[in-house]
Amino acid sequence: MIAKLLGDQKKEIMEETSRMLVDQKTEIMHEVVALMEVEVRPKFDLLAEKMDLLAEKFLPPEEVEDLDSRVDVLEAVTRRNVREIGRISKELEDLKRAQ
């Protein structure tokens, strides 16, 4: 009879402990969610806003490709102009010496 009483008491203690653990887990989860809402979410929101601002400053890939093409053309024209200016400068020096 004592063994049965001890067994019943042990069972009650185990069930109560199990309920307490479940309640504690639930409470901890609520606290974690509250902490995330207060601490983490505002930081993510600020980060998202900053990323949006940065994204607005970037050109779409099509425009970047267009700019790359235009820069290539400008570089080629500049090289040609530098050569032409060098040629003209040399001719001018030759003319000055010839006079």
Contacts in CASP RR format, 6 or more apart in sequence:
PFRMAT RR
TARGET T0000
AUTHOR 0000-0000-0000
METHOD contacts of the structure
MODEL  1
MIAKLLGDQKKEIMEETSRMLVDQKTEIMHEVVALMEVEVRPKFDLLAEK
MDLLAEKFLPPEEVEDLDSRVDVLEAVTRRNVREIGRISKELEDLKRAQ
59 67 0 8 1.000
END
